[in-house]
């Protein structure tokens, strides 16, 4: 019994990059959640006298970096695919 393949074994570089960009967009919320929860893991157990100013600065820096990353990924996905290099999902 011989199995037939639908398409080529390897993708052209352009559809491959678009698929990786879509994968990065899908994983960005998971990375964002981890980065936002990270300061909770830094806190020492049983001590209530912790300064939160560093956590607030960290939170807003991460927020800014996530916005920039999402904008860069969206910009890459907005480019139309080249003629003849459509990728099937």
N, C-alpha and C positions, 0 to 999 in steps of 0.2 A: 504494500500500500504506500503510495507516494503522495506526500502533502504538497500542495501548491501554495506558493507565496503570493500575497496580494500585490506587493510592490517590491521595489528594490531593497536589498539587504541594508544598504547604507543610505542615509539621507544626504541631500545636498547641504552645503554649509548654511544657507539662508533659512530653510525650514527648521534645521536642527537648532539654530540660535533662537528662533521664535519659540520653539517648544521649550527650550531651557529658560527663556524669559517668562513664559507662562508658568513653568514650575517654580521659578523664583517668586512670582506674584502670589502663587498659592501658599508658599511657605512663609512669606513675610509676616502674616498675622501671628503665626506660631513663634517666630523669632521675637516679634514685638512683645508678646505675652511673657516670654521668658525674661527678656530684658527689663520689663516693668516689674516683674516679681523679684528680680535679683536683689534689690536693696532689703527686702524682707529677710532674705537668707543671711545678710551681713550682720543683722542685729544680734548682739550678744544676749544669751538667755538670762532672764531674771534681772536685768538692769533697766531701770526706767528713765535714767538721766542721759539719754542719748540726744545729740543734736541732729535735727532733721534738715538743716540748711543744705548740707552736702547732698542729701537724698533728693531734695527739691531741684537743685541745680542738675543733678544727674538725670532726673526725670525729664526736665525740659530739654536737655541736650539730646537725650535718646529720642524724645518726641520729634525734635527738629531733624535728626538724622533719619528717622523713619519716614518723615514727610519727604525729604530729599530723595531717599531711596525709592519710594513709591512713585514720585514724579519722574525719576530717571527710568524706571521700569515701564511706566505708562508711555513715556516718550518713545521708548524702543518698540513697544507693541503697536503704537499708532501708525508706524510706517507701513504702507501697503506692501504686500509681498510682490516680488518681481514676477513678471509674466512667465509662466511655465514652471514656476517653483512653488506651486500651491502644495500645502501639506494636508493630508487627510487625518482626521482624528477618529 
